[in-house]
Amino acid sequence: GIASELLKPLVRASHVLMSARFLGDITEKRAREIYSELRALGVNVFMVEAGLGETFGDATNFGLYYMVAMIAICSDNYGQKTKSPYSSHAELKYAIQNWIPFIPVKFGEKYPPEQPHSDFDGGNKGTEQNKLAFSNDLVYTIAIGLHAIRTQRSVLRKLRRFLRRLTSVL
């Protein structure tokens, strides 16, 4: 699969991780469109995928290890703590703990994202972490009602400015 091809080399170039909740909904579809358009423009962006016999955990670990920046697709349930240790909640927590810069793309009704339901364990850690990560002064781009190409251009412009001071990603 695609993921195994990416994992073969021992050393890979740093990349931008696209973080989202993958639930087979319109948000996932739009996130994948943005990802494809960024790749077509030459942006070294990584989205977790796993094929037959592969694990999402290994692919997520790879994505986090080589990440120099993150695009957070902020749907209403982004960052929700789930039973999976390889969730958008874990990706965001890793970015916070390792001072990885991120660009939020608002897909949901509320910003920062507030989950409509409590976490799988009855807690509220997802919404709490989102409130910390997506502070009032963090500039985000809005994707509600926009075609993916327009969102992609906005994200790409912000990424280029944002990553100039980091390692070469584009």
ABEGO torsion letter per residue (X at the ends): XAAAAAAABABBBBBBBBBBBBAGBAAAAAAAAAAAAAAAAGBBBBBBBBBBGBBAAAAAAAAAAABABBBBBBBAABGBBBABABBAAAAAAAAAAAGBBBBBBBABABOBBBBABBBAAGBAAAAAAAAAABBAABBBBBABGBBAAAAAAAAAAAAAAAAAABBBAX
